[in-house]
């Protein structure tokens, strides 16, 4: 059986010589419009002459290092418990620094590490508290267990201050140093304005006992709002119990306190709120609890003042 036909094969066209060019495509009247982020802002023709991928905003991160300078406080206090003029006559100043390590996911559990230190002076070298500089150093690990709530467990070494004086002069120690472990919960909701903390400390060297420091507060925003600057206002209240911390059988409330702090800010972003620099003037009223009488009984001297009105100013920097 013969083949009656031959298959036709079409020869492909020849490849043209020279450079291949394409006509410019305009979407101006094409019935379809691209999202604005693809538009080349340098175009002057009114259309979309070129395409460019949208640029993502650089991610922001919370500051890892915070420096807080208590420029001056008219009274020296420990968790709101103020000492008498016999121990401190001219107030105090101190510098505190805290650094959180960049890796905030230790053991893949979202745990962060923080180191901190404080150096301070009590402005009266002739008083028992003023002849020794205050010093504190510590290490803590923490985890944000829910939005705005951070739990921490840490170790603190302290030298000087009221704790050191009581440890050496009234608790039969040969030094002015104490060591402790502390568990804390810190809450700060910048959107709703609520903030506070609760700290449980257990001292095992120098002083042996427990203390609690609890505070709750609310931040009123824009209590002052001018064209170039404004101010927020923080109002908080605190209570500080202790149990055998200042001596055997000294159990009860060390002090109550109410604090009002003004937080000025500039609309340019150079001061306050999200700025690196902040300055906070404040005033605090403190009342001693029932532990004051027990401390006086054990030490034989009047250490704790019954009421204090304290004014001060803090300056902070974060990066």
Order of alpha helices (4+ residues) and beta strands (2+ residues): beta-beta-beta-beta-beta-beta-beta-alpha-beta-beta-beta-beta-beta-beta-alpha-beta
